[in-house]
């Protein structure tokens, strides 16, 4: 049984024509199901859970990356399959998964090409793609074995599970091959540390470690399974979690292998 969860922003009249085409295509392909629209008055998690308990086995997120984020935790806990019909902007996840926009996504759903993907678990919540942490003066403990101490003027820590490698190269201005990184099926997180600004010390350090394959320019890429991050001065760390910001002073982050069943296209980026 398919359950279609429409994000709140789709209530705008400008989306009605595309939704009508999606619904007709779903009927043609034999994958139609119950449709519910997110409401300001009803808890979204309750809506989805109620339908899972009534027999829904596949939850379709109709909307954007934020819509997907709303159902990831529930799907991982309840062990149901996730599908995506991307509409509008902010659909990086769908592009990586090889899912086209609008009614064309219905053809991908009908083929039911399912992958079991790893998830990031931060404290008690799951995330699919990445976390970006403003970690000034933070202590990073990897695998309970080694510590990375960040200076007060440190920039950001990026933690990736699912990522577009071309976008990674563009973001960090990389020319090197990164095929061995950013794989959502390898049971590893990729911890990327980017200094806020290059100084004389970092230039000297760069020469010393230029032959280290995990060091690219001023970017360190560290594959890990578990990370603990503490604020040294007890000031809050600001974390961007797939389009939402949260504030914590302590982060316990780990990879959970093959936690999410999700429908992908043949043109996926991994």
One Martini backbone bead per residue (centre of mass of N, CA, C, O) as a GRO file, in nm:
protein
  270
    1UNK     BB    1   0.093   0.038   0.025
    2UNK     BB    2   0.039   0.368  -0.062
    3UNK     BB    3   0.175   0.683   0.074
    4UNK     BB    4   0.095   1.030   0.034
    5UNK     BB    5   0.307   1.306   0.123
    6UNK     BB    6   0.214   1.638   0.141
    7UNK     BB    7   0.336   1.926   0.145
    8UNK     BB    8   0.237   2.235   0.247
    9UNK     BB    9   0.338   2.407  -0.009
   10UNK     BB   10   0.128   2.255  -0.215
   11UNK     BB   11  -0.129   2.447  -0.161
   12UNK     BB   12  -0.050   2.600  -0.385
   13UNK     BB   13  -0.192   2.667  -0.690
   14UNK     BB   14   0.071   2.625  -0.875
   15UNK     BB   15   0.066   2.291  -0.808
   16UNK     BB   16  -0.198   2.153  -0.923
   17UNK     BB   17  -0.117   2.051  -1.203
   18UNK     BB   18   0.119   1.860  -1.121
   19UNK     BB   19  -0.052   1.686  -0.925
   20UNK     BB   20  -0.249   1.584  -1.136
   21UNK     BB   21  -0.035   1.433  -1.307
   22UNK     BB   22   0.064   1.245  -1.084
   23UNK     BB   23  -0.206   1.104  -1.020
   24UNK     BB   24  -0.255   0.990  -1.306
   25UNK     BB   25   0.013   0.829  -1.330
   26UNK     BB   26  -0.032   0.644  -1.086
   27UNK     BB   27  -0.280   0.506  -1.201
   28UNK     BB   28  -0.153   0.395  -1.467
   29UNK     BB   29   0.076   0.226  -1.283
   30UNK     BB   30  -0.053   0.114  -1.006
   31UNK     BB   31   0.039   0.349  -0.751
   32UNK     BB   32  -0.186   0.424  -0.596
   33UNK     BB   33  -0.309   0.621  -0.306
   34UNK     BB   34  -0.300   0.770  -0.027
   35UNK     BB   35  -0.379   1.117   0.048
   36UNK     BB   36  -0.186   1.367   0.231
   37UNK     BB   37  -0.185   1.682   0.389
   38UNK     BB   38  -0.017   1.903   0.531
   39UNK     BB   39  -0.072   2.053   0.859
   40UNK     BB   40  -0.092   2.295   1.107
   41UNK     BB   41  -0.306   2.108   1.291
   42UNK     BB   42  -0.128   1.846   1.223
   43UNK     BB   43   0.072   1.599   1.302
   44UNK     BB   44   0.287   1.449   1.088
   45UNK     BB   45   0.375   1.193   1.241
   46UNK     BB   46   0.090   1.094   1.302
   47UNK     BB   47  -0.007   1.057   1.016
   48UNK     BB   48   0.205   0.845   0.929
   49UNK     BB   49   0.166   0.634   1.156
   50UNK     BB   50  -0.131   0.573   1.106
   51UNK     BB   51  -0.078   0.454   0.814
   52UNK     BB   52   0.113   0.228   0.893
   53UNK     BB   53  -0.099   0.087   1.088
   54UNK     BB   54  -0.295   0.050   0.819
   55UNK     BB   55  -0.052  -0.066   0.592
   56UNK     BB   56   0.176   0.106   0.509
   57UNK     BB   57   0.488   0.042   0.308
   58UNK     BB   58   0.489   0.320   0.133
   59UNK     BB   59   0.651   0.634   0.147
   60UNK     BB   60   0.566   0.943  -0.011
   61UNK     BB   61   0.757   1.221  -0.088
   62UNK     BB   62   0.597   1.531  -0.157
   63UNK     BB   63   0.858   1.760  -0.266
   64UNK     BB   64   1.141   1.799  -0.068
   65UNK     BB   65   1.400   1.773   0.143
   66UNK     BB   66   1.219   1.845   0.388
   67UNK     BB   67   1.020   1.617   0.345
   68UNK     BB   68   1.215   1.383   0.381
   69UNK     BB   69   1.303   1.459   0.672
   70UNK     BB   70   1.011   1.404   0.800
   71UNK     BB   71   1.035   1.065   0.734
   72UNK     BB   72   1.301   0.920   0.814
   73UNK     BB   73   1.260   0.834   1.111
   74UNK     BB   74   1.006   0.667   1.070
   75UNK     BB   75   1.111   0.471   0.852
   76UNK     BB   76   1.345   0.353   1.020
   77UNK     BB   77   1.174   0.248   1.261
   78UNK     BB   78   0.935   0.098   1.072
   79UNK     BB   79   1.041  -0.033   0.805
   80UNK     BB   80   0.993   0.143   0.550
   81UNK     BB   81   0.944   0.263   0.238
   82UNK     BB   82   1.096   0.512   0.028
   83UNK     BB   83   0.971   0.786  -0.162
   84UNK     BB   84   1.008   1.028  -0.443
   85UNK     BB   85   0.852   1.354  -0.531
   86UNK     BB   86   0.977   1.611  -0.690
   87UNK     BB   87   0.926   1.969  -0.610
   88UNK     BB   88   1.099   2.212  -0.711
   89UNK     BB   89   1.310   2.313  -0.490
   90UNK     BB   90   1.531   2.151  -0.299
   91UNK     BB   91   1.652   1.854  -0.467
   92UNK     BB   92   1.924   1.689  -0.400
   93UNK     BB   93   1.845   1.403  -0.322
   94UNK     BB   94   1.697   1.320  -0.582
   95UNK     BB   95   1.940   1.358  -0.772
   96UNK     BB   96   2.123   1.143  -0.641
   97UNK     BB   97   1.889   0.913  -0.682
   98UNK     BB   98   1.762   0.955  -0.978
   99UNK     BB   99   1.509   1.169  -0.958
  100UNK     BB  100   1.267   1.310  -1.117
  101UNK     BB  101   1.042   1.544  -1.179
  102UNK     BB  102   0.739   1.470  -1.099
  103UNK     BB  103   0.577   1.239  -1.297
  104UNK     BB  104   0.847   1.086  -1.365
  105UNK     BB  105   0.878   0.954  -1.079
  106UNK     BB  106   0.663   0.727  -1.112
  107UNK     BB  107   0.839   0.535  -1.281
  108UNK     BB  108   1.041   0.478  -1.056
  109UNK     BB  109   0.842   0.367  -0.847
  110UNK     BB  110   0.733   0.124  -1.025
  111UNK     BB  111   1.023  -0.026  -1.031
  112UNK     BB  112   1.146  -0.074  -0.746
  113UNK     BB  113   1.443   0.039  -0.680
  114UNK     BB  114   1.613  -0.085  -0.400
  115UNK     BB  115   1.792   0.071  -0.131
  116UNK     BB  116   2.029   0.029   0.135
  117UNK     BB  117   2.087   0.287   0.353
  118UNK     BB  118   2.262   0.486   0.524
  119UNK     BB  119   2.279   0.658   0.846
  120UNK     BB  120   2.263   0.931   1.041
  121UNK     BB  121   2.335   0.953   1.395
  122UNK     BB  122   2.208   1.211   1.614
  123UNK     BB  123   2.174   1.096   1.888
  124UNK     BB  124   1.817   1.034   1.822
  125UNK     BB  125   1.866   1.107   1.510
  126UNK     BB  126   1.801   1.093   1.164
  127UNK     BB  127   2.014   1.115   0.863
  128UNK     BB  128   2.101   1.119   0.520
  129UNK     BB  129   2.327   1.329   0.428
  130UNK     BB  130   2.401   1.602   0.627
  131UNK     BB  131   2.636   1.789   0.832
  132UNK     BB  132   2.674   2.128   0.969
  133UNK     BB  133   2.942   2.260   1.176
  134UNK     BB  134   2.988   2.513   1.407
  135UNK     BB  135   3.330   2.457   1.550
  136UNK     BB  136   3.431   2.646   1.771
  137UNK     BB  137   3.626   2.526   1.997
  138UNK     BB  138   3.647   2.210   1.938
  139UNK     BB  139   3.602   1.861   2.019
  140UNK     BB  140   3.719   1.570   1.837
  141UNK     BB  141   3.606   1.229   1.857
  142UNK     BB  142   3.744   0.938   1.705
  143UNK     BB  143   3.662   0.616   1.781
  144UNK     BB  144   3.794   0.656   2.071
  145UNK     BB  145   4.115   0.732   1.973
  146UNK     BB  146   4.103   1.027   1.835
  147UNK     BB  147   4.195   1.375   1.833
  148UNK     BB  148   4.039   1.689   1.729
  149UNK     BB  149   4.164   2.010   1.754
  150UNK     BB  150   4.008   2.322   1.748
  151UNK     BB  151   4.025   2.631   1.686
  152UNK     BB  152   3.869   2.931   1.743
  153UNK     BB  153   3.888   2.991   1.404
  154UNK     BB  154   3.734   2.777   1.304
  155UNK     BB  155   3.519   2.666   1.092
  156UNK     BB  156   3.402   2.374   0.953
  157UNK     BB  157   3.200   2.078   0.981
  158UNK     BB  158   3.166   1.798   0.764
  159UNK     BB  159   2.898   1.548   0.734
  160UNK     BB  160   2.889   1.255   0.530
  161UNK     BB  161   2.682   1.032   0.325
  162UNK     BB  162   2.507   1.187   0.113
  163UNK     BB  163   2.650   1.282  -0.213
  164UNK     BB  164   2.762   1.515  -0.449
  165UNK     BB  165   3.068   1.502  -0.591
  166UNK     BB  166   3.061   1.755  -0.772
  167UNK     BB  167   2.983   1.946  -0.541
  168UNK     BB  168   3.224   1.893  -0.362
  169UNK     BB  169   3.441   1.993  -0.558
  170UNK     BB  170   3.325   2.281  -0.578
  171UNK     BB  171   3.320   2.363  -0.278
  172UNK     BB  172   3.649   2.265  -0.233
  173UNK     BB  173   3.828   2.279  -0.483
  174UNK     BB  174   3.864   1.994  -0.642
  175UNK     BB  175   4.081   1.762  -0.846
  176UNK     BB  176   4.059   1.509  -0.711
  177UNK     BB  177   3.998   1.187  -0.637
  178UNK     BB  178   3.669   1.079  -0.465
  179UNK     BB  179   3.555   0.778  -0.497
  180UNK     BB  180   3.621   0.670  -0.187
  181UNK     BB  181   3.394   0.871  -0.120
  182UNK     BB  182   3.067   0.925  -0.048
  183UNK     BB  183   2.921   0.642   0.055
  184UNK     BB  184   2.595   0.507   0.147
  185UNK     BB  185   2.734   0.180   0.162
  186UNK     BB  186   3.017   0.174   0.360
  187UNK     BB  187   2.986   0.240   0.679
  188UNK     BB  188   3.062   0.560   0.643
  189UNK     BB  189   3.189   0.857   0.734
  190UNK     BB  190   3.260   1.196   0.614
  191UNK     BB  191   3.506   1.398   0.745
  192UNK     BB  192   3.514   1.755   0.701
  193UNK     BB  193   3.788   1.991   0.726
  194UNK     BB  194   3.762   2.353   0.729
  195UNK     BB  195   3.931   2.617   0.729
  196UNK     BB  196   3.872   2.949   0.753
  197UNK     BB  197   4.193   3.022   0.720
  198UNK     BB  198   4.484   3.086   0.573
  199UNK     BB  199   4.812   3.044   0.699
  200UNK     BB  200   5.137   2.999   0.757
  201UNK     BB  201   5.105   2.729   0.908
  202UNK     BB  202   4.924   2.586   0.693
  203UNK     BB  203   5.135   2.602   0.466
  204UNK     BB  204   5.347   2.428   0.603
  205UNK     BB  205   5.164   2.182   0.661
  206UNK     BB  206   5.098   2.120   0.367
  207UNK     BB  207   5.387   2.027   0.290
  208UNK     BB  208   5.413   1.790   0.491
  209UNK     BB  209   5.113   1.648   0.388
  210UNK     BB  210   5.101   1.612   0.065
  211UNK     BB  211   5.105   1.272   0.074
  212UNK     BB  212   4.831   1.270   0.204
  213UNK     BB  213   4.526   1.137   0.097
  214UNK     BB  214   4.349   1.293   0.337
  215UNK     BB  215   4.496   1.552   0.210
  216UNK     BB  216   4.337   1.842   0.059
  217UNK     BB  217   4.499   2.082   0.084
  218UNK     BB  218   4.297   2.219   0.353
  219UNK     BB  219   4.156   1.933   0.345
  220UNK     BB  220   4.001   1.704   0.559
  221UNK     BB  221   3.952   1.344   0.518
  222UNK     BB  222   3.752   1.136   0.748
  223UNK     BB  223   3.691   0.813   0.799
  224UNK     BB  224   3.399   0.718   0.999
  225UNK     BB  225   3.171   0.593   1.261
  226UNK     BB  226   3.256   0.780   1.513
  227UNK     BB  227   3.141   1.087   1.686
  228UNK     BB  228   3.262   1.337   1.914
  229UNK     BB  229   3.126   1.662   2.018
  230UNK     BB  230   3.275   1.936   2.192
  231UNK     BB  231   3.253   2.215   2.381
  232UNK     BB  232   3.500   2.378   2.549
  233UNK     BB  233   3.317   2.653   2.647
  234UNK     BB  234   2.995   2.574   2.634
  235UNK     BB  235   2.923   2.661   2.370
  236UNK     BB  236   2.722   2.648   2.117
  237UNK     BB  237   2.637   2.439   1.856
  238UNK     BB  238   2.581   2.478   1.509
  239UNK     BB  239   2.339   2.283   1.322
  240UNK     BB  240   2.303   2.167   0.994
  241UNK     BB  241   2.003   1.966   0.919
  242UNK     BB  242   1.872   1.948   0.649
  243UNK     BB  243   1.760   2.273   0.670
  244UNK     BB  244   1.816   2.262   0.987
  245UNK     BB  245   1.850   2.426   1.297
  246UNK     BB  246   2.062   2.344   1.573
  247UNK     BB  247   2.136   2.333   1.936
  248UNK     BB  248   2.451   2.227   2.085
  249UNK     BB  249   2.713   2.092   2.314
  250UNK     BB  250   2.651   1.784   2.224
  251UNK     BB  251   2.781   1.515   2.005
  252UNK     BB  252   2.645   1.198   1.885
  253UNK     BB  253   2.799   1.027   1.611
  254UNK     BB  254   2.672   0.788   1.362
  255UNK     BB  255   2.669   0.501   1.174
  256UNK     BB  256   2.392   0.330   1.002
  257UNK     BB  257   2.357   0.043   0.850
  258UNK     BB  258   2.109  -0.020   0.642
  259UNK     BB  259   1.834   0.157   0.747
  260UNK     BB  260   1.727   0.246   0.451
  261UNK     BB  261   1.450   0.220   0.238
  262UNK     BB  262   1.499   0.319  -0.112
  263UNK     BB  263   1.403   0.468  -0.401
  264UNK     BB  264   1.570   0.441  -0.715
  265UNK     BB  265   1.762   0.528  -0.985
  266UNK     BB  266   1.979   0.456  -1.250
  267UNK     BB  267   2.103   0.774  -1.215
  268UNK     BB  268   2.260   0.756  -0.981
  269UNK     BB  269   2.552   0.890  -0.773
  270UNK     BB  270   2.643   0.561  -0.658
   0.00000   0.00000   0.00000
